[in-house]
Amino acid sequence: MQKTNFSYLGINNLNKIGVLYNSLAINQNTNSDNKYLFGVLSFDENKFSLSFDVNSFKMSTTDLNLNLFRFSYIK
């Protein structure tokens, strides 16, 4: 699942928060889980915004556990 927090690109100046969850059964023993949380806080008067996102990916039958945290300041 591909996701983009549009505030990183400076496309909008809306305040929002969101959560996405995806679970996929690859076979009987293997599942992948993906959790994504994002938020944007826009300060229109000062012409900047703050945003963050957290992406967590886990594969059940392997030791793969990936967590990404990003914070952004857009002016």
SULJOGI-V313526 format. One record per pair of residues at least 12 apart in sequence whose C-alpha atoms are under 10 Angstrom apart, sorted by the first residue. I is the first residue (numbers start at 1). J is the second residue. D is the distance in Angstrom with one decimal. If there is no record, write none. Layout:
BEGIN
i;j;d
I;J;D
I;J;D
END
This chain:
BEGIN
i;j;d
1;20;9.8
1;21;9.6
1;22;7.7
1;23;10.0
1;34;8.0
1;35;10.0
1;36;10.0
3;20;9.3
3;36;8.4
3;55;9.4
4;38;9.4
4;53;9.3
5;18;9.8
5;37;9.7
5;38;7.0
5;39;8.2
5;40;8.6
5;51;8.2
5;52;8.2
5;53;7.4
6;40;9.1
6;51;9.5
7;38;9.9
7;39;8.9
7;40;6.7
7;41;9.1
7;42;9.0
7;49;7.7
7;50;8.1
7;51;6.7
7;52;9.1
7;72;8.5
7;73;9.2
7;74;7.7
8;40;9.3
8;49;9.2
8;50;9.0
8;51;7.3
8;52;8.9
8;71;9.2
8;72;6.7
8;73;8.1
8;74;6.9
9;74;8.3
10;48;9.3
10;49;8.6
10;73;9.9
10;74;6.7
10;75;8.2
12;40;9.8
12;42;8.9
12;49;9.6
13;40;8.3
13;41;8.1
13;42;5.5
13;43;8.0
13;44;7.2
13;47;9.1
13;48;8.5
13;49;7.2
13;50;10.0
14;40;7.2
14;41;7.3
14;42;6.2
14;43;9.2
14;44;9.2
14;49;9.1
15;39;7.6
15;40;5.2
15;41;4.9
15;42;5.7
15;43;9.0
15;49;9.0
15;50;9.6
15;51;9.4
16;38;8.2
16;39;5.7
16;40;5.3
16;41;7.0
16;42;9.0
16;51;9.5
17;37;7.6
17;38;5.6
17;39;4.1
17;40;6.4
17;41;8.8
17;51;9.5
17;52;9.5
17;53;9.5
18;36;8.1
18;37;5.8
18;38;5.4
18;39;6.4
18;40;9.3
18;53;9.4
19;35;7.5
19;36;5.7
19;37;4.6
19;38;6.6
19;39;9.0
19;53;9.7
19;54;9.6
20;34;8.1
20;35;5.9
20;36;5.0
20;37;6.5
20;38;8.9
20;55;9.4
21;33;7.5
21;34;5.7
21;35;4.6
21;36;6.4
21;37;8.9
21;55;9.9
21;56;9.6
22;34;5.1
22;35;6.6
22;36;8.8
22;57;9.5
23;35;8.8
23;57;9.9
23;58;9.7
23;59;9.9
24;59;9.6
25;59;10.0
25;60;9.8
26;59;9.7
29;60;7.8
29;61;6.9
30;59;7.0
30;60;5.6
30;61;5.5
30;62;8.5
31;58;8.3
31;59;5.9
31;60;5.4
31;61;7.5
31;62;9.8
32;57;7.3
32;58;5.7
32;59;4.5
32;60;6.3
32;61;9.0
32;62;9.9
32;64;9.7
32;65;9.9
33;56;8.0
33;57;5.8
33;58;5.3
33;59;6.6
33;60;8.1
33;65;9.7
34;55;7.3
34;56;5.6
34;57;4.5
34;58;6.6
34;59;9.0
34;66;9.5
34;67;9.8
35;54;8.0
35;55;5.8
35;56;5.1
35;57;6.6
35;58;9.0
35;67;9.5
36;53;7.2
36;54;5.7
36;55;4.5
36;56;6.4
36;57;8.8
36;67;9.8
36;68;9.5
37;52;8.2
37;53;5.5
37;54;5.2
37;55;6.6
37;56;8.9
37;69;9.7
38;51;7.5
38;52;5.6
38;53;4.1
38;54;6.4
38;55;8.6
38;69;9.9
38;70;9.4
38;71;9.8
39;51;5.5
39;52;5.5
39;53;6.5
39;54;9.4
39;71;9.7
40;52;6.7
40;53;9.0
40;71;10.0
40;72;9.3
40;73;10.0
41;73;9.9
42;73;10.0
42;74;9.2
43;75;9.8
46;75;8.8
47;74;8.6
47;75;6.1
48;73;7.2
48;74;5.5
48;75;4.4
49;72;8.2
49;73;5.9
49;74;5.3
49;75;6.7
50;71;7.5
50;72;5.7
50;73;4.8
50;74;6.4
50;75;9.0
51;70;8.2
51;71;5.8
51;72;5.1
51;73;6.6
51;74;8.2
52;69;7.5
52;70;5.4
52;71;4.3
52;72;6.1
52;73;9.0
53;68;8.0
53;69;6.0
53;70;5.4
53;71;6.7
53;72;8.9
54;67;7.3
54;68;5.7
54;69;4.7
54;70;6.5
54;71;9.0
55;67;5.7
55;68;5.1
55;69;6.7
55;70;8.8
56;68;6.4
56;69;8.8
END
